[in-house]
Each structure stands twice: as C-alpha cells, then as structure tokens.
Amino acid sequence: MDWVRAIGDAVEYIENHITEEITLYDVAGCVNISPFYFHKGFSLLCGYSVMEYVRNRRMALAGEELITGDCSIIELALKYGYDSPDSFTRAFSRFHGQTPSAVRKNKTMLKAFAPLQLTISLKGGSIMEYRITKKEAFCVLGVSKEFLYENAKREIPLFYQEHYASGKGKHVQGMFGVNIDPQMADEKFEYLIADLYNPAVDIPDGFCVRVIPAFTWAVFPCRGPLPDALQNVNTKVFSEWLPALKDYEFAAGYCIEMYDDPQKYPNKTSDENYYTEIWLPVKKKA
C-alpha cells in the first residue's frame, strides 16, 4: 500500500471538491481504502484527522477571499459549507483569531494553511518487531460505545475515564481496547473496553459480549509509557511497515490494543517497561 500516493490523491480530491460537501467516506473511497484504515493512517502520518484538514483548508481559503475578493461574509459562509454567518464567524475566529468583519475592516494578519505534501523516507536497516500469528475466534466481555472517526481521538480517553470513575473497572479491567467496523465503510465504529469473557460468570448490566472472529494477526509489541509507546508504534506501522509490506494486506475492520496488567509495573502504565501490543488482522495478498 503506497500511503504517500494515496494521501497525495486524497489531498488532490479534497482540493478539487473543497466547496462541496465532503465526508471521510468520500475521501477514502477516492483512493479505494476503507475509511476504517484510511482515517487511522491519515491521522497518524499527517497529524490531522481528514475532516480537520478539510476545515483548516476551507478557513485558509475563506480568509484569502475575504481580503482579496468582494464576496460578502454570508456568501463565503455558504460557499464553504456553513449554514449561517454566525457559525462561519465562530469557525473563522477559532482558526484566524479574529472575526471576518475585523479582518476585512482592518486588513489584519491571517493564518495560512497550505495543501498537504507528504513525504516518507524509508531508511535501510531499520528494525521493527512484529509477528504473524493465527488466533481462533474468542469472546470478550466489555462496555461498548459508538464513535465517529472524527471525534474518536478526543472522546475515547474520556470513555476510559468514565468507565473507571463509574466503578465498572471492577467487572472489566480493560485488557483490550477493541475497534470494530465490520463493513470498513462507515464514518463511525464500535469501541469496547474489554476483558476475556468467562461464560461461567453472569454478564453485568450495561455490559455486552462480542465474538472476535478467527484471523491471522500482525502483532506489534510496544514497550514504554502510555500513550507515547502505542502512538510511536502505530505511526511506524503506517509509515514503515505497510509501505514495505509485500505478502500481506489488511483483512477486516478490527484493531485490538492489548494491555498488560499495570500492577506488575512500579509506575503502572507510565513505567518505562510497560508492555502493550497492537493487533491488526491481515491476509495473504491475492
């Protein structure tokens, strides 16, 4: 999978449709990658979610037109996808630090946000640990919530905070964080804070059981304090491992993070030796 080419094509698509309605599904579809994996790869490699990038480009272009053209503020609002001048003004002010009216009146400084140009440099001799392993189907017990890809990075940590603050951690400690998007073609996915399911124990109210299908998994070990250790390996998966991959491709819309017991480490999840894994289902290329 050539992520440089895919993201370049996606950026070109966004630029060509910047004043039209754009969704993550549209952008991922233009490069024939599932939204499930495209969102993850784009965010890790570019530092922005897809829709955050779209909003920033729109605000930058709107700012340029505001000081160089004669469109009214309401015309710019409608052109760049806002239903009202008020919502446009709020978004514009967050991005540029001033209202559209103040910018037009005072000809003040604006923030630029140029189209993205991504380059990945692959260096020989780099070592990245992983293993390919087959696992039979297994069941997990957990708490489930749906997230939009757009908001997931911010909202999933809050989901964990709510889980432990509510006392649910006594039933599910959180051995797994499970992303599920079976169709790999939606703008939202199911996320579970989960443990292995013990059928001898009753399912508590508010919890659910999910079957994780049998897959061949690429398993990536992560060592070090959270969240940096996981984020660093995730980035390497998309920037180093995938571009060099010849025999395998993604098999399904699942992604699992496995967390070792924090009580085994002096500094819990902040310990320099804390251990986690990332599991991605893969299959042999046809």
N, C-alpha and C positions, 0 to 999 in steps of 0.2 A: 504494500500500500504506500503510494507516494504522497505523503502528507503535505509536502511543500507544494506540489502541483494541485492537490485537492483544495488546500486553503487558498491558493492563488486564484483558482477557478471560482471558488465561493466568493472571494472578495470582488472579483470582476462581476459576478452575478448581482451582488449587493449594490455595487456602483451603478449598474445598468437599470436597477429597479428601486433606487433609493427613495423615490417619491411615491412608490406604490406600496400596497400592503405586503409586508414580508414576514414570514414565520420561520422558525427553526426548521420545520418540515420542508419548506420551500428550498431553503439554502442547502440542507443536507441532500435533498432529492436531486439538486442540480449537479452534484458530484457523485451520486449513486452510493452514498454511505448512509447507514441508518442514523437517525437523529440520536439514538442512544450513544453510539460511539463517536459520532461527529462532534456532538456537544462537548464530550469529555476531552477529545483530542484538541479541539479548537481552544477551549478554555485553558488547558494546560500549556499549550505551546504559545498562545498569543497573550495570555494574561487577562482576557476579557471573555465574557460569555458572548455568544453570537448576537443576541439582541442588545446587549450593552454596547457592542461595537456599532451596530446599526444606529442606535440612538445617538452615540457620540458623533458619528459621521453626519447625521441629519442636523444636529445642533451646530456643527462646524460650518456646514454649507449654508444653513439658515443665517448664521452670523455674517458670512461673507456677503450674502444677498442683501442683508439688512443695511449694510454700509455702502454697497456699490450699486444697488438697484433702487427701483421706486415702488416695489410691491408694498402693500400695506401689511401691518402686523397680522391681521386676520387672514390675509391671503397666504402669508408664509406659514401660519399655523395650519391651515387646511392643506397646503402643498406638502408639508412634512408629517402629516398623519395625526394632527391634533384636532379634537372636536371643537375646541373653543380657544379664544385668545388667552383666557386665564390659565388653562392647563399648559399651553405653549409657553406663556410667560414664566410659569413656575419651573418648567424643564429648562428653559433658556437661562434663567437666573442661576439654577444649580450648576449648570455647565460653565457659563461665562462669568458668573459672579455679579452680574448686573442685569437689569431688566432690558428688554428690547427697546423700550422707549428711551431709556437713559443712554443706551449705546447709540441710537440714531441721532439723538439730540446733541450729545457731547462728542461723538466720534471717538469714543474711548477704545482702549485696547481690547482685543478679543483673544480667545484661546483657539489655537489651530489643532486639528486632529486629522492628519493626512491618511490616505488609504494605506492599509497594512501591506507591508512587504516582508514576508517571512523567509528566512534562510536557515537551514540546518546544516551544520558542519559535522560530518561523521569522521572520527579520527580512528585510525587503525590501532589495535592493541588494547582498546577499552574492554574491561571485563565487567559483565553484568550477569549476576546469578539468576538462574531460573531452572525449573524442571518441568517436564511434561508428564502428567500422571493421569490415569483413568480413575474415576471415582463412581461407584454405584450411586443410584438415587438415594437421597436421605431426607429426613424431615427435620424442620426447625420449628421451635415454638417462639413466638415473638409478638411484639406490638408493631402494627403496620400503619403507615400513613402515605398518602399520595403527595408527590411534589412535582411542580413544574421544573423542568430543567433550568429555566431562567433563574429561579429563586433558590435552588437546592443548596448551593454552596453556603448561603447565609442561614437557611432555615433548618438544615439537618442538625448542625450543632445545637440549636435551640430545642430540637426534638429530643436529643440526648439529655439535655438539662432538665426538660420537663419529665422525662422518663424516670430519672433518678430522684428528682425532687418530690415526685408523687409517691415514692415508695415502691414502684414497680420493679426496681432493681432486685428486690428480694425474690422475685419469681424468675426474672430473666436478667442475668448479669451483663450480657452483651458480648458473648464470644464472637458473634458475627454481626457485621453490617452488610445487609443484602440488598442490592439493587435489582429490581425485576421489571423488565419491559419486554414481554414475550414477542410482541409484534415488531419491536425495534423501529416503530414508525409513528410514534406519538410524541406529543410535547410534554408528557408527564410520565411518571413512573412510580412504582410502588417501592417503598424502602422499609426494611424491617430491622429493628434491633432484636437480635435473636440468639438463642442457645440451641443446642441439640435437643430434639424432642424426646422425652421419656414417656412412652404410652402408658406406663403404669401410674402416672401422675395426672390428676384431673387438670383440665385446661382452665385457668383462672378467667374470671370475667374480664372482658376487654382485650384478651389475647387471642391469637389465632395460630393455626398450624399451616405451614406451606411445605410442599414437596419440591425439593431441588432435584431436577432430573439428572440422570446419569450423563456425564460429559467427560471428554478429555479436557483437562485444565492445564493452562500455563500458570505455574505458581511462582510468584516473585517474593523472596524474603526481604523484609525491611528491618533494619536494626537502628535503634536510636529513639530519641524522644518524639512524641507526637505533638503537632501534626506534621512536622518537617520531614520525618523519615518516610512517611507514606507519600507525601506530596513529591518528594525528590524521586522516589522510585516510579511513581505514576508518570512523571514527566519523562523519565528515561525510557519507559515503556513505549511512549508515543514518539519520542524524538530519536531514539537509538534502536530499540528492539524491533519495532514494527517496520521501519524503512529497510532494515537489513533482513527481514524475515522472508524466506523463500518457500518453505514447505507448508506453513500453516496460515490460516486466516480465522477471524472471529466466527464463532459458530452460533451464538444465540445472545439474546438480550439479558444476560446475567453478569453481575460483577459482585464478587464477595471479598470483603475485608475480614480477615481472621485475626482476633486479638488474643494474645497470651494473657494469662491471669496477672493483673498488675500487682497483686500481693506478693508475687515471687521476686519483686524488684525493690531495692531500697527506696528509690524515688518514684515508684509506681510508673505511670505512663510517661513521666518526664525523665526516666532513667536513660543513661547513655547506652545501655544494653537492652532496652525494652524491645521485644520481638513481636512483629506483626507479619502478615502475609497478604498479598493481593492475588486473587484467583480470577482468571479470565477463561471462559470456555472457548476452545479452538477446535478446528477440524483440518484435515489434510486438504490442501488445495486440489481442485479437480484437474 
